[in-house]
Amino acid sequence: MKKPSSKIRDEIAKLQEQLRTAETREAERIGRIALKAGLGEIEIDEAELQAAFEDVAKRFRGGKAGSNGKERGGAGSGNPAETAAVTRGAAQGSGSEA
């Protein structure tokens, strides 16, 4: 039996809300970690900081594009101190933009 379009729209709305909640939770987690690592004190262009985060993400994914991040293989997996050091080093070594 097919679902009416109104039920499908309701399901989509619920899923969109779940997505917003999950993204907020993830952003808060990453933000807390970044602040603990000292990134809040570094003056850096947002594009450069995003590039540094993308490098860290790629490192933890083992260089595989499109990974969901749940895989534990690859360099540096499982050590948060390494993540902070890599991110901090990448941010500090990017020049003196203020």
N, C-alpha and C positions, 0 to 999 in steps of 0.2 A: 504494500500500500504506500502511495506517495504522500509525503508531508505537504501540508499547505504552505504557501510562501510566507505567511505570517509566523508560523512556527520556526521556519528556517531563519527569518530575520531576527526573531527572539534569541535563537541559538547563537547567531553571529554576534549580536549585541553582548551576550553573556561572555562569549569567547574574547571579544575585544576588551571587555572590562578585566578579564583574567590576564590578558596580555599586558595591559597597562599596569596592573598590580605587580606582575612578575618583573616587568622592566623597572618599576620603581624600586622594588626590593633589591634587584641586581645593582642598580645605580647607587643605592645607598651603601651596599656592601663594598663596591669598588671604591666609592668615595671615602669611606672610613679607612680602608687599606691605604689609599693614596695619601690621606692626611697623616696617618701613622708613619708612612715612609718619608714624610717631609715635603711632599709635592705642593702643599698649600703655600709654602714659603718661597717657592722658586718662581721668579718672573720669567715666563716663557710664552711664546706665541702659541695659541691654542692648536694651530695646525701642526706645529712641531711636537707638541705634547701628544696629540692624537697619533702621529706617526710613530712616536716612541711606544705608545700603548699597542699599536698594531704590530710592531716588532716583537714585543713581549708575547702577545697573543700567538703570533706565528711560531715563536720559539717553543711555547708550551703545547702547541698543536703538532709539533714535530715537522713544521714546514708544509703541512698539508692544507691546502685551501679548502674551505667549506666544511671543516671539521666542526663538530658540535661542542668541543672543549671537554668532553667527558673521558676522552682517552688519556691514559696515564703514561704513554710512552714518550720518548723524545728527551731532548736535553733539558735538564733543570726541573724535571717534574717532581712535584711534591715538596719543594723547599721555598716557602714564602720569603725567606731572607734573600735568596738569590733574585727573586722578582723585584724586591725593593731596591737592591743594589743595582740591578740592570736598569731599572726605570730611572732611578736617581742619577746614575752615571750618564745615561742617554740624555736626560734633561739638562744636566749641568754642562755637558760637553757640546752643547748645540750652539754656542755663541753667546753674545752679551746683549741680546735684545731686551729692552726695558719697556 
